[in-house]
């Protein structure tokens, strides 16, 4: 099954954007982001802490709906999902 992951702002600079991956059935949202982010240590460290937990400022969305990072390990991705990963958002 294919899942699209989009990183934004600083995360995009480190990891790229619009990444399409073949995910295993029943793959957790957290694990999927870890797999992709793990290809760049600086990118991984920007998103996850030393215990592999999302940093508190990371914003996740699945198919346009906000997902709490604490719920991400239990959420399963499905074929065609679009996952968005944002750093903190500031406006001006």
The 8 nearest C-alpha neighbors of each residue, nearest first, counted from 0:
[[1, 78, 21, 22, 2, 23, 24, 77],
 [0, 2, 21, 78, 20, 79, 22, 19],
 [1, 3, 80, 79, 20, 19, 81, 78],
 [4, 2, 19, 81, 18, 82, 17, 80],
 [5, 3, 82, 18, 17, 81, 83, 19],
 [4, 6, 17, 83, 16, 82, 84, 18],
 [5, 7, 11, 84, 16, 10, 83, 85],
 [6, 8, 11, 85, 10, 84, 9, 5],
 [9, 7, 11, 10, 12, 86, 85, 6],
 [10, 8, 12, 11, 7, 13, 86, 6],
 [9, 11, 13, 12, 7, 6, 8, 14],
 [12, 10, 15, 7, 6, 14, 8, 9],
 [13, 11, 9, 10, 14, 15, 8, 7],
 [12, 14, 42, 10, 11, 15, 9, 41],
 [15, 13, 11, 12, 10, 42, 36, 39],
 [16, 14, 11, 12, 13, 6, 17, 18],
 [17, 15, 5, 6, 11, 18, 14, 4],
 [16, 18, 5, 4, 3, 19, 15, 6],
 [19, 17, 4, 16, 3, 5, 20, 15],
 [18, 20, 3, 2, 4, 17, 1, 21],
 [21, 19, 2, 1, 22, 3, 18, 4],
 [20, 22, 1, 0, 2, 23, 19, 3],
 [23, 21, 0, 1, 20, 24, 26, 2],
 [24, 22, 26, 25, 21, 0, 1, 76],
 [23, 25, 26, 22, 0, 77, 76, 75],
 [26, 24, 75, 23, 27, 76, 77, 22],
 [27, 25, 23, 24, 75, 76, 22, 28],
 [28, 26, 75, 30, 29, 74, 72, 76],
 [27, 29, 31, 71, 30, 74, 75, 76],
 [30, 28, 72, 71, 32, 27, 31, 33],
 [31, 29, 33, 27, 32, 28, 34, 26],
 [30, 32, 34, 28, 33, 29, 27, 35],
 [31, 33, 35, 29, 34, 30, 36, 28],
 [34, 32, 30, 36, 31, 35, 37, 29],
 [35, 33, 31, 37, 32, 36, 30, 38],
 [34, 36, 32, 37, 33, 38, 31, 14],
 [37, 35, 43, 33, 38, 34, 42, 32],
 [38, 36, 34, 39, 43, 35, 33, 40],
 [37, 39, 36, 35, 40, 34, 43, 14],
 [40, 38, 42, 37, 41, 36, 43, 14],
 [41, 39, 43, 42, 44, 37, 38, 36],
 [40, 42, 44, 43, 39, 45, 13, 36],
 [43, 41, 45, 13, 39, 40, 44, 36],
 [42, 44, 36, 40, 46, 37, 45, 41],
 [43, 45, 41, 47, 46, 42, 40, 48],
 [46, 44, 42, 43, 47, 41, 10, 48],
 [45, 47, 43, 44, 54, 53, 57, 42],
 [48, 46, 53, 52, 44, 51, 54, 43],
 [47, 49, 51, 50, 52, 54, 44, 53],
 [48, 50, 51, 47, 52, 44, 54, 53],
 [51, 49, 48, 52, 47, 53, 54, 44],
 [52, 50, 47, 48, 49, 53, 33, 54],
 [53, 51, 47, 48, 50, 54, 49, 46],
 [54, 52, 47, 46, 55, 68, 48, 57],
 [53, 55, 47, 56, 57, 46, 48, 52],
 [54, 56, 57, 53, 68, 58, 52, 46],
 [55, 57, 54, 87, 86, 58, 53, 46],
 [58, 56, 86, 54, 55, 85, 87, 46],
 [57, 59, 85, 84, 86, 56, 60, 87],
 [60, 58, 84, 66, 83, 65, 85, 57],
 [59, 61, 65, 83, 64, 66, 63, 82],
 [60, 62, 82, 64, 63, 81, 83, 65],
 [61, 63, 81, 64, 80, 82, 60, 83],
 [62, 64, 61, 60, 65, 81, 83, 82],
 [65, 63, 60, 61, 62, 66, 59, 82],
 [64, 66, 60, 59, 61, 63, 67, 58],
 [67, 65, 60, 59, 68, 64, 61, 71],
 [66, 68, 70, 69, 71, 65, 59, 58],
 [67, 69, 71, 70, 66, 53, 59, 58],
 [68, 70, 67, 71, 72, 53, 52, 66],
 [71, 69, 67, 68, 72, 73, 74, 66],
 [70, 72, 68, 74, 29, 28, 73, 69],
 [73, 71, 29, 27, 74, 70, 28, 30],
 [74, 72, 71, 70, 27, 75, 28, 29],
 [75, 73, 71, 27, 28, 72, 70, 76],
 [76, 74, 27, 25, 26, 28, 73, 77],
 [75, 77, 28, 26, 27, 80, 74, 25],
 [78, 76, 80, 79, 75, 0, 2, 24],
 [77, 79, 0, 1, 80, 2, 76, 22],
 [78, 80, 2, 1, 77, 81, 3, 0],
 [81, 79, 2, 77, 78, 62, 3, 82],
 [82, 80, 3, 62, 61, 4, 2, 79],
 [81, 83, 61, 4, 60, 3, 5, 62],
 [82, 84, 5, 60, 59, 4, 6, 61],
 [83, 85, 59, 6, 58, 5, 7, 60],
 [86, 84, 58, 7, 57, 6, 59, 87],
 [85, 87, 57, 58, 88, 56, 10, 8],
 [88, 86, 56, 57, 85, 89, 58, 8],
 [89, 87, 86, 90, 85, 58, 56, 8],
 [90, 88, 87, 91, 86, 8, 85, 56],
 [91, 89, 88, 87, 86, 8, 85, 7],
 [90, 89, 88, 87, 8, 86, 85, 9]]
